[in-house]
Amino acid sequence: MMEQAQDFLDESEALHGLVAPLSDIELKRPTAFKGWTINDVIGHLHVWNHAADLTLTDEAAFDGFMGEVSGAVRGGTLNAFEKQWLDGLSGSALVAAWRGRFSEVAENYGSADPSARVKWAGPDMSARSSITARLMETWAHGQEVYDVLGVTRKNTDRIRNIVILGVNTYGWTYKTRGEDPPGPMPFVTLTAPSGATWEYGDRQGGNVIEGAAEEFCQVVTQTRNIADTGLAVRGAIAADWMAKAQCFAGPPEAPPAPGTRTINRMS
């Protein structure tokens, strides 16, 4: 199996293990992400896992799906479209359907040519990049679920996929804002969950980001404000990047305000 497909499956199973014991009432609990409930999070992941499967296995069906998305979003919101698409599927039934689909997605991508090109809402990408994006989104949206339940996630080195995505989208963070990068990407040196050291970029200009790989992932996926992490950030360029880092597609999004995305210690 393609490594990234296995990593996506493992991350999805970890989140499934967290939500599967919850009752239908508990799955309606709102998170700190835009007031989405845990149900909304699982529904969102399920809808876009379905889309990722279509773009790999049935391009015409994917085109039709994206046409529905475009029409619905023009008349409302993406969240409203997802609820309409789910057609009342929620609670434990939704959790079961999500697990069945993410298992199929992992299997299909696991046997795919990693370099095969697939469509998405933005530019085409490789199959490897597509399943990496699903891993990133599962990890990122999983964070609000871990947070609201008061559970500290035990990360593994599979988050290196997200670190690499964060590093590779340094320029994208500025492009989506209509800006030019203020200089070369800062030097990034991170400690992996295993204790290994991961380094990216060149030591130049005094711009350095150093700390836990998990916290770097939290910043580039906008699940934490840089002020709520222990990352050491040195240099004006490094500070500017970490204040607006965005490793996901779409229009520019602002990171959460300091103190608004933290683990719920009252659970």
N, C-alpha and C positions, 0 to 999 in steps of 0.2 A: 504494500500500500504506500502511495505517496506520503512522505513524512508529514506534510502539512495537513493532509486529510486525516491521518491518525491523531494528530494534535487537536484538530477541530473536534473529532469524535470524543477524545478524552476530556476536553474542556466542557463539551456539552454534557457528557455523562456526569461530570463533577457538579454542574449546576442542576442537573436532573436529580441527583442524589439529595440536593438541598431542598428542592421544592416538592418532590414526590410525596413526602409525608404530610404536607400541608393540607388542611381541609379546604373546601370550596370557599368558605368564609375567610379563611386566612389568606387565600390567594387574591382576595379583593383588597388587601392591605395596601395603602398608597406608599410609594417610595419618594425619595427626595429628588427624583428626576422628573421634572415637569408635572408632578402629581400623578404620574403613571402608577397604576396598581401592578402588583406582581403578575396578575393576569395579562395586563397590557404588555409587559415586558416579554412574557412567553409568547403571546400572540404575535408581537412584532418579529421576534426571532423566527417563529414558524412561517410567517408569510414570506419573509425574505430568504429563508432556507429553501422554500418552494421555488422562489424565483431563480435562485442560484442553480437549483436542479434543472429547471427548464432551460436555462441558457446553455447548459452543457448537453442536455439530452434531446431537446426539441426547440430549435431556434424559432420556428414559426409560432409555437405556443408562447414562447417568451415575448415575442413581439406583440402578440395579442394582449398578454398580461400587462405589459408596459403601456399599451394604449389605454387600458382600463385605468391604470394608475394616473396617467396624465390627465384624463378626463375627470377623474374623481378629485384630484388635487386642485384642479382649476375651480371646482365648485365647493371646495371645503378644505379639509386637512388630511394629511397622510394618516393620522391616527383614526380618523373617521372612515377612511377607505379600508383600513385594516380590519376594523370592526365589521364593516359591511361584508368584506371578503370572508371573514370567519363565520358569518351567518349564525351567530349565537353560540358557537363553540367556545366553551370556557371551562374553568375549574379543572378538575382532575381529568376530564375527557380531553381538554386542550393539552394538558401536560403529556398525556399518552400519545396524542396525535403528533405533537412536536417531537417526541422521542422517536416515534416511528419514522418520521420524515428525516430527522437529522442523521439517523442511522443509514438511510438510503442515500442521502447526499454524500456522506463519508465514503460509502461503498463505491458510488459512481465516480467520485473524484479520485478515489484511491487507485482506480484502474485506468484513469485517463492519462493521456500524454500531458505532462506538466506544462509543455510549451504551447499546447493547443490554444487558439484564440477564442474567446467567448465574449458575447455582448454584455453590457451592463447599462445602467442609467447614464453614465458618463462614457468616456472612451473605452474601447475594447481592452481586454486584459488577458493575460495568460490564465490557464486553468489553475496553476499554482497560486497566482495572485488572487484569483477569485475565492478559493477556499481559505486562503490566509485572511482575506477580508471577513469571511464568515467567522473564523476563529476570533479575530479582533473584536467584532461586534458582539459575539457571544460573551467574551471576556469582559468587555466594557459594560454592556447592559447587565451582565451578571453582578457587577459591582454594586449597583443600587439594591439588588436583592440581598446580597451578603450584608450590606450596610443596614438595611431596615430590619433584618433578622438578628442583627448583633453578632454575626459570625465573622471571625477573621479568616480570610481565605488562605489556604495553604498552596502557594504557587509552586510550580515546577519550572524547569528550564524551557518548557515549551513556550513560555512568554517571550523567548528570544525572537520569535516570529513577529511579535508586536513591537519589540524594540527596533528591529530592522525596518519595519513599516514606518515607525516614528522618525527614524533617521532619514529614510528615503523621501519622506514628505516634508523635509525642511523647506525646500523651495515652494511646495504646494501651499504651505501655510500662508505665504506671502502672495502667491499668485491668486488664490481665491479671494484675497482682499484688494486685488488690483495694485499690489505693491511689488517692488523689487526687493530681494533679500538684501539686508544691510551689509552683507559681507559673506565670506566663506562660512560654511557650517562650523559651529563651535566643536571643540574636541569633547567627546562623550566617553566617559569611563564609568562603568557600572558593575556592581556586584550582583551576580546571578543568584537565584535561590539556592543553587548548589554550592555557592561560595566562589565559583569561577569569576574571572574578570573579563568583561566584554568591553572592547574599545573601538571607537569609530571616529573617523576624521583625523585631522592633523593638529598637533600642538602648535598653534600659531596665534598671535595677537592677544594672548591672555584670556581668551574666551573658553571657558571650561564648564562642563556640567558633570557632577560627580555624585554618586550615591547608589541607592538600591535600584535595581532594574525594575522592580515592581512599581516604585514611585515614579520613575520615568514613564512607564506605561500608563499610569494613572493620569499624568499630566498631558501626554500627547493624545489620549482618548477623551480628555476633558471630564474625567470622573473625580478629579481633585484639582483645586487651585494650587499653584506652586507654593503658596504660603502655608499650605497645610501638609507639606511634605518636609522631609529632612534633606532634600537634595541641596548640594552646595553649588551655587551658580555664581560664576565669576566672569565679569566683562559685560559691557553694554549690549553686545549682540546676543550673547547667551541669555541675558535677562529679558530682552525683547522677544526672543523666540519662545521662551518658556511662559511668557505672559499671554501668548496667543496660539501656542502650538495646536495643530489640528491634523490628525493623521487620517481622517475619514473624508469621503467625498461630500460634495454639496456646497451650498453657500457658506460664507464665514459664520462661525458660531463663537460666542464668547464663553470662556471657561466659567465654571461656577464661581460665585463670589466666595471669598475666604470664609471658612467656617460653615458653609452650607451643605457640603457633601462630606460627611464623616460617618464612622460606624456608630450605630445606635447602641450605646452602652447600657440602656435601660431594658433591653430585651432579655 
